[in-house]
């Protein structure tokens, strides 16, 4: 070690020591402050801190809290959500700190899921960017805007693994993969919470939904979840743990049961796993009325389920007020202890202390910040960039895309002129009335260089009642009640004027999201009929696909020459679509979830286990093998898939050694070349398979990725380091181990199209 390096190491150690000492002092100061405060609190005031109510500004559940103002004054509210704007929040906070007995400030939360007023792509779309810096930056911008409007807590990130596209809330998470979802969870937490949670531009993160919510049976929301501990620890729990390890300040319970006990009353989950095994030191909040819903689960009356939830390790009751109305009685009857209440109260107060609210209850209440920062031009530019990077090019026959900025382009379809649908689901703070539609955004981006003509073409779905369910919360799409043939004929006349047709089809924003499960996950039939007629015109047709989930697109993939999946891109969707369609941005998105051929294949995911009778690659049906009679086992589009306007060529992966030592590392390198005509970004993906194990192991697992940018003709050697940690899994005894033996390593452009090398882990 040279002298300069030695001094750098010494300086780093000293700096770490200073931070450690400062952190220990802050922890001692917090402990003393809260101990003194709690000594002054009555039991009722302690219980009051455990009560989270809604102001009802945004519809995120079926119940609205009542008599909020008097409860604040009486110290019966610890937090409020669904209240925004500095004047309203300041007024509520003033009630707490000026008119309650102990002047304890209130937490103010909201579902800031993928942006506050500047809306970014839905989380599944953001995951498709595979760009952790970008994802962290979107969370940082969301925190800056929301905190400028008075908020200090967000119910995000949602890190539920989902492998069943029928489940509507797949749109709100990061897809099917454990590794990718874990990296995104870390990025989101760091973006929301920043380097100092007490700064006035941060939000406390809330990891949800703990746990296993995305594995609901039949893809039906709120439904039962049942799986082995082995699968939990290896496949579903890691993203939650990654968020906890990143420092998330709070955790939200899920609605489903785990091992037969609903999460909100599950002591094994909330205390043994979360606190004892993982060391979580924040607080746990229920989901909307989840305590009360334990009654329907069959666990007892409101007093019984409230006591069970508290003793399980829940600190805050969202909206249901079971804690507020029953815990005092349960204490008197010996069903809970004062120590149970004290533990919960302390953790809620610690969150407020960490946010700096005791030092300055109004640190988030500066109206000038809201005027300066919300939808700042730099935020809008980032939203446009994020949207473009989230889009996934699924097909591009004969290089139809990018289009030339000339001539006449027909934009046709029910998703073409609905600004309210562009933000996507769970965008509760979006300004729907002033969000440009795809048509408006494309016109703004293209100016007079392209003559853009428009027709709605069809209804969203044929059934008016279904369309009403699919366009709730102000996401209305007008219906044309004339005969379908008449509407399509009119659209075809518009199409005939054009050089190329862009068909804006798919789901509305509320066809995915909470309580939006679907059994048929294809493009609605009325839209398919429109698309078929547009193709018959002989005009080149580009399908711009709006969706919050993987869809079944066999017919579309076979017949439509170009398909661009744009998810729901947020505030700047229209401009971003124009950027990509007309070549200002080369698409680089990769699927974070497998697209099935047929809904009957679900759940479908790349990292499955082998059966004892696996079907050989490239085969369809063989009797007495694990397959279907009517469709192959293959997905339509595999996990990690996404095309570009250019082509990337991969060399064979090269290992620097074929043996990995326990404490050493092994390097895998691959030469990637841009062999096409456009500059572009590529996500180079690394997968590993443990070939022999004490338990069955997946056929491959994502263990690394790099997003690189290459000019046309440029090459780059991409290097991955593999260590023993990358090979660890939970064995039958739930020990986190790496077992000696042979491993296959795969490198490629998606989970299917890979090249293989092998190495051994030594004992």
N, C-alpha and C positions, 0 to 999 in steps of 0.2 A: 504494500500500500504506500503510495507516494505521500509527501507531506501535505499537499493540497487536499487530497482525498481524506487523509486522516483528520484534518481540521474541519472539513465538511461533515464528517461523521460525528465528531465531538460536538459541533454546533447543533446538529440535528438532535443528538441525545439531550443536550442542555435544553433545547427548545421543547422537546417532548416532556422533560422533567418539569419545566415551568408550567406547561399546559396541564400536566397531571396535578401539580400542586394547586393551581388555580381552580381546576375542576373539583378537587377534594374540598377546597375552601367553600366553593359555591354550594356543594352538596351539604356541608355542615351548616352554612347560613340558612339554606332552605329548610333543613330539618328543624333548626331552632325556631325559625319564624312560624312554621306550620304547627309545631308542637305548642307554641304559645297561643296561637290562634285557636286551635282545637280545644285548649283548656278553657276557653271562654264560651265555647259553643254548647248549646243545648242539644239533646238527642234529636229534636225536631229539626233544628238547623243543620245538623249533620246529614240527616235523611234528605233534607231539601237540596243539598249539593248533588245528590244522586238522581235528580229529576231533570230530564231533558225534554223540553216542550217545543212545539212548532208554532211559528207565527202564521203559517198557512200561505205564505207569499207564493211559493211554488208547490205544485201538486206532486208529492212524492209518496203519498200514502192515503188511506181512506179516512183518517181521523184528524181533526183539527183541535188543538188545545184550547181551553176556555179559561177566562178569568186570569189571564197572564199577569196583568199589571198588579193586582192585589197580591198574587203569589210572590212576585218579585219583592215587594215591600216586606212580606212576611218571611223572607229568606227561604222560600220553598222551591226555588229554581236554581239549578246549577249551570244550565246552558239553554240557549235558544237556537234553533235552526230555522231556515227558510225565512230569514229577515235580512234585508239588504239595504244599503245606502247609509251614508254616515249620519244624516239627521235622525233616522229611525233608530239606528243602533246606539247612537249617543244618548238619545232620550231614554232608551231602556237601560243602558248602563248607568245613567244618572239616577234612575230609580233605585238601582241596586246599591250604589256607593253613597248615595245621599239619604235614602229613606229606609233601607233595611238596617237592622240593629248593628250588625258587625261590618257592614259596608264591603261585603265580599263581592268582587266583580264577577261578571258572567262570561262564559264562553259563547262565541257566536260562530255557528257552523253552517255549511251549505254543501250540497252535492256539486262541488266544482270538479267535474269528472274529466273533461277534455277542453278546458278553457273556461274563462269566466264570461266576459263580454266578447273578447276575441276568441272565437271558437276554432279549435283545431280538429283534425279528423277524429272520428270515433276511436276509442282505444284499440280495437282490432285493426283499424286502418293504420294508426300510428305504429303498431307492432310490425306491420308490413314494411315499414321503412328500414327495419333492422339497424337503426341509427341511434345509438344510446345518447350521444351528445345532443342530437336534435330532440329526442324525447325528454331529456332532462331540461332542456331549454324551454320546451312548451310548458312543462310543469312550473318552471321558474316564472315565466310570464303570467301564467294563471295565478300564481301566488301574489305577484306584484299587483295585478289588477284587483283581485278579490280583497286583498288586505287594504288596498287603497279605498275600497268601498266599505270598510269597517269589519270585515270578517277575519277570523284568526284560526279557523279549523275547517278542514275539508274531509269529506267522506270518500277518500280516494288514497291510494290506488286500489282498484279491484284486481286481485291476482288469482282469481279462481281459474283453475285449469278446466277447459271444456273440450270434449271430444265428440259431442253430439250436437250437430248444427240445428236440431229442432229447438234447442234451448235458446230463448230469445236473448238472454243476457250474455251470450258468447260475444256479442257486439261490444260489451263494456269491459272485456278482459283482453288478454294478450294471446289467446288461442290455445293450442293443444300441448305445447312443449314446455317441459319443466325448466330446462336451462334458459331458453329465451325469455320465458316469463320471469324467471328469477332476476336476470340482468335488467329487465324493464322495471321490475319492482324497485330495485336499488336506485335506478335513475330517477324514477318518479319521486321517491322519498327525498332524495338529495335535492331535487328541484324544488319541491314544496318547502322543505324545512331549511334549506340553505346552510350556511356555516354557523349561524347563530339564531336559534329559535326565538330569542327575545328581540330580534330586529323587527322593525315595524313593517317589513315587506315579506314576511314569512307566513306560512300556514302550517299548523300541526297536521301531519298526515294521519289518516285512519285506515289501516289495512283491513280489507274486507274480501270476502265474508268468511270468517273463520268458523268452520272449515268445510271443504269438500262440496260447497254449494253447486259448483259446475258439473257435478256428476249426478244430478237429479235423475231419477229413473224416468225413462221414456222422454227425456228432454222437457218435461213439464215443470214449470216453475214452482218452487216451494216444495217439490216432491221429496220423498224419502231418498236417502243416499245410503248405500250399503256396500262396503268394500273391506278387504283384508287390511290389517295393520301394515303388512308388507307393501301393498300398493300405496297406501297412504304416505308412508315415510319415503318411499322411493320416487313417487310420481306426483303426488298432489300437495304434500306439505312444504316442499322446498321453497316455492315462491313466497309463502308467508314468512318463513324463517329468514329468507334473504331480506325482506322488507324490515323485519325486526332487527336483524343484524345491522341494517343501514341506519337504524336509530328512530324508526317510526314511533311517534308518541302515543298512539292509541290504536286499538283494534276493535273491529265490529264483529259481532256474532252473526252466524248464518241462521237461516230459517229451518234447515233440514236437521234430521237426527244423525248421530254418529254412534255406531255400536248400540243402537236402540235408544239412545238418550239425546233429545234435541240439544243443539249446541248451546243454547242460552242457559240450560240447566246442567251442562256437562262438566263436572268437576275434573274428570280426567283430562279433558281437552284444555279447559281454561286455567287450571292450576298446575296439574302435573306436567303437561306438555309445554304450555306457553310460558309459565313462570319458572318451574323447577328445572325443566330440561333446557329451555332456550334462554332463560334469564331475563325475560321481558320485565321492565320496571315501569311501564306506562299504565294507562287505565283501559278497561274494556267497556264498551258501550253496546247495548243491544241494537239490532235493527228495528225498524218501525213496528211498534207494538208487539215485539217478539215475546216479551214476558207474558202478556195476556194470551197470546196464541198457544202457549203451553197448555192452556185449559183444553183447547180443541185437540191437542196431541194426546190428551188423556192423563195428564200428570197431577191434576187436582184443581182446586178453586184458586182464585186470585191470590189469596193470602199464602196458600201452600206453594204455588209456583214462584211467587216473588221471593219467598224465603229460600227456596231451592236455588234460584238464580244467584242471589247474593252469596250464598255459601259456596256455590260452584266457582265463584271468582269474577262475577260481573259487578262493575262499579256504577254504571249509569244506565237508567231505564229510559228508553226513547219513547215518549208520547203516552205510553199506556198508563203511567202514574200508579202502577201497582206498588212500587217501592214507597211512594209518598203516602199512599192511603192504607198500607197494611203492615209496614215494617215495625212501627211502634207497637202495634198489637202483638206481632210475632215476638218482639223483644220481651214484652210483659209476660208472654206465655212460654218463654224459654225456647222458642223455635229458631231464633237467631240470637247471637250474643252482641254485646256492645263492641267487642273486639272486631266482629264482622263488619259492623257499621263504621267503626273507626278506620279500619283498613281501606274500605272503599272511599270514604270521605277524604282521607289523606291523599290517595292517588289522584283524585279529581283536583284537589287544591294544589298538588305538586305540578300538575299540568298548567294551571293558571300561573303559578310562580315561574315556571320555565318560559312561558310566553311573555313574562314581564308585566302581567296585568296588575299585580299588587303594587309594583313600582309606579305604573302609570296606566290606569284602567282605560284611558282614552288614547293610547298610543296608536291605535288603528283608526282614529276618528278625525283625520285631517282632510277636510273637503277639497282643499287645493290639490291634493295628490290624486283624487279621483278625476278631477277635471284634466289634469296633466297626463295621467298614465293610462287610463282606460281607453282601449282601442288606439293606442299610440301608433303612428305610422310604421314604426319598426316592428311592432307586434303584428300588425296586419301583413307586413311583408313576410314575417316568419310563418304566419298562418298559410300564406300562399305557397311558400316553399315546402312546408310540411305536407300540405295536401298533395302537391305534385310528387313528392317523394314517397307518399303512401300508395299511389296508384300502382296496380299490378297489370301489366300487359299479358293477357292470357293467350291471345292468338294474333298473328299478323301475317296473313297469307299474302305471298307475293309482295311483301313490303308495302302494303296499302298505306300504312302510317309511316312517317308523319305526312300529313296533308300539306298541300301548298296553300299559301295565303293569297288565294285568288279565286275568282269565279263565284258561283252561287252554292251555298251549302244549306241543305234542309235539316232543321233540327226538329225532330218529331218524337212525341211520346209524352205520357202523363207526368214524367219526372222532369220535363224540360223547362217548365215555367212555374215552379213552386219554390219560392225562396224559403218558405217556412220549413221545408224538408231538408234543405242543404246542411244545417248544423248537425243533423242526426239525432238519435235518441240520447237521453240524459244530457241535454244541453239546457238546463232549466233557467239559466240566466241570459240566454241568447235573446237578442232583439230580433224577433222573427219578422216583424213588419218591415224592417229595414235591411234584411239580409237579401242580397241579390240572388235571383234565380240563376239557373244554369244559362238560360237565354240572355239575361241581363249581364251576367258576368262575362260571358263570351263576347258579347257586343262591346263591352267596355275594354276588353283585352285586345280585340281585333280591330276596333275602329271601323273605318270605311274600306279596309283592304279586302274584306270578304262580305258578300251580300248574304246575310243570314236570314232565311225564311223559316217560319214556324207553323206547326200545327200540333194540337194535343194528341191526335191520333186514336186514342182510346181512353176508356176509364181505367183507373188503377186495377180494379177487379170488377167482374160483372155484377156481383151481389152488392147492392147499395148498403145493406146492413153491415156486411164485412168491411166495406170501404170506410164506413163510419168508425168501426172499431180500430181500423188501421191508420186513422188520421186524427187521433185524439190530441188534446193539449195544443190546439191552434195550428195543427199541421195539415189543414184542410187542402184537398185537391178538388177543384170543381168537377162535377159530373156532367156529362153530356147524355141526356136521356133519349136522344134520337136512336133509331135502330142502328145497331153496330155497323152493318154494311154501309150505311149512309155516311157515318163518321169516317170509316176507313177510306171510302171512295174519295172523300174530300181531302184526306191526308195524302192520298196517292197523287192527286192533282198538284199538291204542293211539292211532293217529291219529284215529280216529272220536270219541274222547273230547274232542278238542282244538278250539279255535277257530281255530288256525293251526298249521301244521307247519313246523318248521325241519329241513331235511335236511342233515346234516353229512357231506358226501361229498367224494371226490377222492382224492388221493394220500396215502399214509403218508409220514412224514418221510424215510424211507430209500429212497423211490422216486425221489428226486432226490439230488444230492450226488455225491461221488467214486465212480467205477465204477458209476454208476446211470443209464446211458443207456437210453432207451426208443425203440422204433420206433413204437409206438402211444401217442400222447400224449393220448388221450381219457380220460374217467372210465371206470374198468373196467366191463365189460359187466354184471356182476352188480349193481353199484350203479346203473347206468342203468335196469335192469329194476325195481329197488326204487323209484327216482324216478318212473318212469312209472306205477306202481301207486299211489303216493301222490297223484299229480296226479288220478288217476281218482276219488278220494274226493270231489272237489269242494271240498275245504278249500283255503284259500290256502296256497301252499307257497313258502317262502324257501329257496333253496339257499345254504348257507354252504360255500364252496368252499375246501378245503385243497389247496395246490399249491406246489411249488418251481420251477415252470416255467410258461410259457404252455401252455395246453391247447386242444384242439380241442373247441369247445362249440356246434356248429351246432344240434344238436337241443335242447340245454338252453336256448340263447338263444331258440329259437322257441317253446318250450312252457312254460318256467318263468317265472312273473311277476316274481320278484325274485331277483337273484344278487349275493351279496356275496363277493368274493374276499378271504380273510383270510390267504393265504400260510401261514406258520407263525409265529405272533405272539410266541412266547417264553413266559416264565414266567407272564405275566399274560394269556394269550390269552383265557381264558374270560370274565374280567371285562370285557376290552376289547370282545369280541364283544357282550356284553350292553349295554355302553355305546352301541354304534353301532346295534344292532338296535332298541333301545327309545328312541333319540333323545337320550340324554344327550350324545352326540358326533355331529356331522354329518360323514359321511365326506368326505375330501378327497384321498384317494390318487389318483395318476395312473400309468398303466402305464409302466414303464421298458423294456418289451419288447413287441413286437407279438404279438398272439394271432392265429394263422392260422385259416382255415376248415378246412384239411386239412393233414395232415403232408406231403403231396406238394408243398406250396408252399415248404417250407423249403430253404435259409435265406431268411427273409423279414424285411425291415426297411424302415423308412420312407425312409431317406436313400439310396435306390438310384440308380443311373445310368439315364438314358433309353437306350433302344435306338434304332436308326435307324428302327424300325417300332413306335413306341409305340402302345398301345391308348388311345383317347380316354377321358377321365374319364367314369364312369357307364356305360360299355359293358361287355359281357361278351365275346362272341366275334366276331371278324372274321377271315376267312381272310387269311393272309399278314401277320398282325400278331402281336406278342409276347403270347400268351395261351394259355389251356388250353381244351380242348374241354369239360371236365366241371365246371369251377368258375371263377368270376371271379378276376381278379388281386387283388381286394381282400382285406384282412385281415378277420377277424371283428370285432376291436377294435383300433384303430390305436394306435401309440406315443403316449403322453401322454394317453390316454383315461381318463376316470373321471367318474362322475356325482356329484351331490350331492342332498340332500333339498330344496335350494332351486334356483333357476335363475339363471344369470348371463347377462346380455345385454351384448354387445360393440358399441361403436361402430366406425366405420371407423378404421383407423390413419392418423395424421396425421404427416407429415414436416415439420420446420421448414425444410428446404431439399431440393431435389431433386438437389443436387450436393454430394458429399463431397470435400473437399480432402485431400491426402495426409497432412498433419500435423494435420488438424482433426477435428471430430466432427460427427455428425448425430444429431438426436434423433427418435425415433419415439414417439409417444404414442397411447394408446387409452383411451377412457372405458369402464370396466367397472361395471355396475350389478347389484346383487342384486335381481332382479325377483320373487323368490319370497317365501315366508312364514317362512323360517328364517334365522338368522345362519349364515354358512358361510365356509369358506376356499376360495379358488380359485387355481390355478396358471396365471398368464398366461404364455403361451409365445411366444417370438419365433424365427422361422426365416428364413434367408436363402438365396437361390439366385443363383449366379453364372451369368448367362444366356449369356455367350459366353466361352470360355476357350481357352487353348492346349492344354489337355487336357480330357477329358470331366469334368463336375462333377455332383454329386448334384442331384436334383430339389429338395431342400431340406435344410438342416442347422440343427439347434438351435444358437442363438448367445446365448440369454439366457432367463431366466425369473424371475418374481417370484411369491412366494406371499403373497397378501393376504387379509385378513379383513374381511368386510363384514356389517353388520347388515342385516336385511330392509329394503329400500327405499333403502339407502345406495349411493352411487356413489363411485368413485375414478378419477382419471386416473393411469395407470401409464406411466412414461416409461423408455425404454431409450436408452442412448447407443451409437452405432455408430462405431467408428473403423477405420482401415486394418487394424489388427491382427485385427479380427473377420473380415476378408475374405481373410486369407492362407491359402495352401495350398502344398503341395509340388508343384512342377511336374515336368515330365519329367526335368529335371536334378537333382531333389531340392533345388531352391532354394526357400526359404520366401518366397513373394511374394504380393502383391495386384496383380492385373492390372486396368488401367483398363477401364471399360466399364459396361454396364448391369446392375443387380442388382434382384431382386425381394425384398421383405421381406414376411413373413407374420406376422400376430399372431392368436392364437386360443386356444381351450380344449384343443386337442390338435393333433396333426400333420396331421390331415385337415380339420378344421373351422376354417378360417382365412380372414382377409380380407387382401387384397394391396395394396401400394403399391410404387412403383418409384423408384430413384434412380440416379445415375451417379457412379462414382469417376473423378476427373480424373487425367490423367497429370501 
